[in-house]
Amino acid sequence: MRIAIGADHAGFETKEKLKASLAKAGHEVRDLGTSSLDSVDYPDYAARVGKAVASGEAERGVLVCGSGIGMSIAANKVPGVRAALLGDEFSAEVCRRHNDANVACFGARLFAPEAIQRFLDKFLATPFEGGRHQARVNKMKSLEANQ
């Protein structure tokens, strides 16, 4: 799978661990920054990853900041992005099955990298169910189009 990944300074170390794990699992990973622990603005990286996913350059996106909240808010401003803030495996599964989420957001200050990896693995392995959920996703897309 083609995956775009990004983080701010608070998520940098976790991003690096996730990136290595994803590559080892055979995914094509595109790192869109940041590249150090120096303070940066998370919306810049949320936009980069969001645009990569929305354009089809990446099939999924992964974003990491301190809480995951800022990244999820910023990424959802990019048309075509359905970013979900994940803190457990159930949320990781249901956001894919029911919402066709295409960007996973994580809080590096809330969870150990190993836990985030478990949530991410579930997110990436879970297909969208479609069916009755497709109509709801279409309504979300319509909200974007009407702005």
Buried (B, 14 or more C-beta within 10 A) or exposed (E): EBBBBBBBBBBBBBBBBBBEBBEEEEBEBBBBBBEEEEEBEBBBBBBBBBBBBBEEEBBBBBBBBBBBBBBBBBBBEBEBBBBBBBBEBEBBBBBBBBBBBBBBBBBBEBBEBEBBBBBBBBBBEBEBBEEEBEEEBEEEBEEBEEE
